[in-house]
Each structure stands twice: as structure tokens, then as C-alpha cells.
Amino acid sequence: MTDPSLSTTAANATIAEQIKAFTTPEPPAESSPNARYFVRVDPQTGIVQNFYIIADGSPVEDPDFHAITLEEYKTFSAKKGAKWDNGTLSDYTPPPPPLRPQAQNALQAVQQKANMAAVMGEVFGPNMRAYVQALRAIADGSDTTSTQLPTAPDDVTT
């Protein structure tokens, strides 16, 4: 008579191997010498939307897909932004958000500081008041010449 625990162990090992074989993914296409590398580009802006590794032989019919080298894939897919221009990839840094919403967000932070100052019995100093006035002008659209937010004073009482 065979030991029932041995047959159960053997059966479990077989099941485990079957599960492993079923769930272990194929090696990534990058390890294949026949893999192809692509970027998908916004046709209006040239900004790269995504990077792809496609197995050799798979059709690529999207006109917004452009072939790149493995080195380009490794270099640019690790960066925050890339742009496609006349068949060449280059670094791309998106522009900052418009100044007006930045000023509105900064005013919200100032409101929190104002609340804390009031609780502590303090008042805004002249530097902080000038800072708030500059932010208000940007936020309400009356200042259209500023290109960046003013620097906030370190101390609200100054």
C-alpha cells in the first residue's frame, strides 16, 4: 500500500507545475532579437504618447506609430517626455500650467496662512500684503504682464 501523503504531494506538485506553466508569461519582446520598437505620436503636436515593443511579424498599421531603435526606446521611455520631429526623438518638457490658475492655487495657500496668523494673534506684514496683492492681480486677470509668480515671503509677519 502506498503512502497517501506521497501521492497527494506528487499530485500537488503536478498541479503547481501546470499552474506555473499556465501563468508564467512569455519573455518580454525586448529579449527577442526580432522585436521592433515604436512610439505613438500625436499628429498635431509631435509629442510622444507612448512607447511600444512589438513582436516581429505583427502588423503595425497605425500611421501615428513610428519605428525607433532599441537605444532610443531605452533612453526616451525612461524620461518624462519626448517629442518626434522629422524622424528624430528629442527631450520634451511640457510647458508649465498657465499663470492664472497657479496664482489662484497660491491664494488658497495664503488663506491657510492667514487663518493660522489670525489664530496666533498675528497680522500680515507689508511683504506678505504686497505678495497677496500681486497674486490677486494675476488671479483676477488685471496683471497680464507677469510671467511667473512672485516669491512668497518666508515670514507672514514681514
C-alpha positions as CSV (number, residue, x, y, z in Angstrom):
1,M,0.0,0.0,0.0
2,T,1.3,3.4,-0.9
3,D,1.5,6.3,1.5
4,P,-1.5,8.6,0.7
5,S,0.5,11.7,1.6
6,L,3.1,10.9,-1.1
7,S,0.5,10.7,-3.8
8,T,-1.1,13.9,-2.6
9,T,2.3,15.7,-2.6
10,A,3.0,14.4,-6.1
11,A,-0.4,15.5,-7.3
12,N,0.0,18.9,-5.7
13,A,3.5,19.3,-7.4
14,T,2.0,18.4,-10.8
15,I,-0.8,20.9,-10.3
16,A,1.7,23.5,-9.2
17,E,3.8,22.9,-12.3
18,Q,0.7,23.2,-14.5
19,I,-0.3,26.4,-12.9
20,K,3.2,27.8,-13.2
21,A,3.4,26.8,-16.9
22,F,0.0,28.5,-17.4
23,T,0.7,31.7,-15.5
24,T,4.4,32.3,-16.4
25,P,4.4,35.0,-19.1
26,E,6.4,34.7,-22.2
27,P,9.7,36.5,-22.1
28,P,9.3,40.2,-23.0
29,A,9.6,41.0,-26.6
30,E,12.6,43.1,-25.7
31,S,14.6,39.9,-25.2
32,S,13.8,38.8,-28.7
33,P,16.4,39.8,-31.3
34,N,13.4,40.4,-33.7
35,A,11.5,42.8,-31.5
36,R,10.6,46.1,-33.0
37,Y,10.3,49.4,-31.1
38,F,7.8,52.1,-31.8
39,V,6.4,55.4,-30.5
40,R,2.9,56.6,-30.9
41,V,2.9,60.3,-31.7
42,D,0.2,62.9,-31.5
43,P,0.0,64.0,-35.2
44,Q,-0.8,67.7,-34.3
45,T,1.9,68.3,-31.6
46,G,4.5,65.6,-32.3
47,I,4.5,64.7,-28.6
48,V,5.1,61.1,-27.9
49,Q,2.1,59.5,-26.3
50,N,3.5,56.0,-25.6
51,F,6.3,53.6,-26.3
52,Y,5.7,50.0,-27.6
53,I,7.6,46.8,-28.1
54,I,6.0,44.7,-30.9
55,A,7.0,41.2,-31.9
56,D,8.4,40.8,-35.3
57,G,5.8,39.9,-37.8
58,S,3.0,41.7,-36.0
59,P,1.4,44.3,-38.3
60,V,1.6,47.9,-37.4
61,E,-0.9,49.8,-39.4
62,D,-1.4,53.0,-37.3
63,P,0.1,56.0,-39.2
64,D,0.9,57.6,-35.8
65,F,3.3,54.7,-34.9
66,H,6.9,55.4,-35.8
67,A,9.8,52.9,-35.6
68,I,12.6,53.7,-33.3
69,T,15.8,51.9,-32.2
70,L,16.3,49.8,-29.1
71,E,18.7,52.5,-27.8
72,E,16.0,55.3,-28.4
73,Y,13.5,53.1,-26.7
74,K,15.7,52.6,-23.6
75,T,16.7,56.3,-23.5
76,F,13.4,58.0,-24.1
77,S,10.9,55.6,-22.5
78,A,12.7,56.3,-19.1
79,K,12.2,60.1,-19.4
80,K,9.2,62.3,-18.6
81,G,8.7,63.4,-22.1
82,A,9.7,63.0,-25.7
83,K,8.9,64.7,-29.0
84,W,9.0,63.3,-32.5
85,D,10.3,65.8,-35.1
86,N,11.1,64.8,-38.7
87,G,12.0,61.2,-37.7
88,T,14.0,62.2,-34.6
89,L,13.2,61.9,-30.9
90,S,14.2,64.7,-28.6
91,D,13.6,65.6,-25.0
92,Y,10.3,67.4,-24.3
93,T,9.4,69.3,-21.2
94,P,5.7,70.3,-21.1
95,P,5.1,74.0,-20.5
96,P,4.1,75.0,-17.0
97,P,0.4,75.4,-16.3
98,P,-1.0,78.9,-17.1
99,L,-0.1,81.5,-14.5
100,R,-3.6,82.5,-13.5
101,P,-4.5,79.0,-12.1
102,Q,-1.1,78.9,-10.3
103,A,-1.9,82.3,-8.7
104,Q,-5.4,81.0,-7.6
105,N,-3.8,78.0,-6.0
106,A,-1.2,80.2,-4.3
107,L,-4.0,82.4,-2.9
108,Q,-5.6,79.3,-1.4
109,A,-2.3,78.5,0.4
110,V,-2.2,82.2,1.6
111,Q,-5.7,81.8,3.0
112,Q,-4.5,78.9,5.2
113,K,-1.6,81.1,6.4
114,A,-4.0,83.9,7.1
115,N,-6.1,81.7,9.2
116,M,-3.1,80.5,11.2
117,A,-1.8,84.0,11.6
118,A,-5.2,85.1,13.0
119,V,-5.4,82.3,15.4
120,M,-1.9,83.2,16.7
121,G,-2.9,86.9,17.0
122,E,-0.5,87.9,14.2
123,V,-1.1,90.1,11.2
124,F,0.3,90.0,7.7
125,G,3.4,92.3,7.3
126,P,4.0,94.6,4.4
127,N,5.9,92.0,2.3
128,M,3.1,89.5,2.7
129,R,0.5,92.0,1.8
130,A,2.4,93.0,-1.3
131,Y,2.7,89.3,-2.2
132,V,-1.1,88.8,-1.8
133,Q,-1.8,91.9,-3.9
134,A,0.5,90.6,-6.7
135,L,-1.2,87.2,-6.6
136,R,-4.7,88.8,-6.7
137,A,-3.7,90.8,-9.7
138,I,-2.6,87.7,-11.6
139,A,-5.5,85.7,-10.4
140,D,-8.2,88.2,-11.4
141,G,-6.5,88.9,-14.8
142,S,-5.6,92.6,-14.2
143,D,-1.9,91.7,-14.3
144,T,-1.2,90.3,-17.8
145,T,2.5,91.0,-18.0
146,S,3.9,88.7,-15.3
147,T,5.4,85.5,-16.5
148,Q,5.9,83.9,-13.1
149,L,4.5,84.1,-9.6
150,P,6.1,86.4,-7.1
151,T,8.2,84.8,-4.4
152,A,6.4,84.3,-1.1
153,P,8.0,85.8,1.9
154,D,9.4,83.3,4.4
155,D,7.6,85.0,7.4
156,V,4.0,86.2,7.0
157,T,4.6,89.0,9.5
158,T,7.3,90.7,7.5
